[in-house]
Amino acid sequence: MSAATRARYAKRRQRRLSRVDNDLTTPQWADLLHAWGGCAYCLAPGPNLQRDCVMPVSRGGRYTLANVVPACASCNASKHNSEVTGWLRRKKLDERTFLLRHATILQVLLAED
């Protein structure tokens, strides 16, 4: 991918992000990291976990407590802007376990807020 193409994609992403409310706070992100204990998808531990939107920004998702999970760089890059359940099936990861764990963690964190 050329530098011009990357720059064009980055500009589009910034426009999308600026049009929506992104209200994930630093303490909420810390709570998510602690609750998941690693990558939400492959369970890899790691100090360098990234914020991944379950519903991608390109599909209307936002950086909110309900939509963000920690992801390792490999999972985050692989998922890209895919719908999470389809991506989990393609990667042969446990979709049911992810969805149940996501719902449980979200329920606990929202109750604390």
Buried (B, 14 or more C-beta within 10 A) or exposed (E): EEEEEEEEEEEEEEEBEEEEEBEBEEEBBEBBBEBBEBBBBBBEEEEEBBBBBBBBBEEEBBBBBEBBBBBBEEBBEBBEEBEBEEBBEEBEBBBEEBBEBBEEBBEEBEEEE
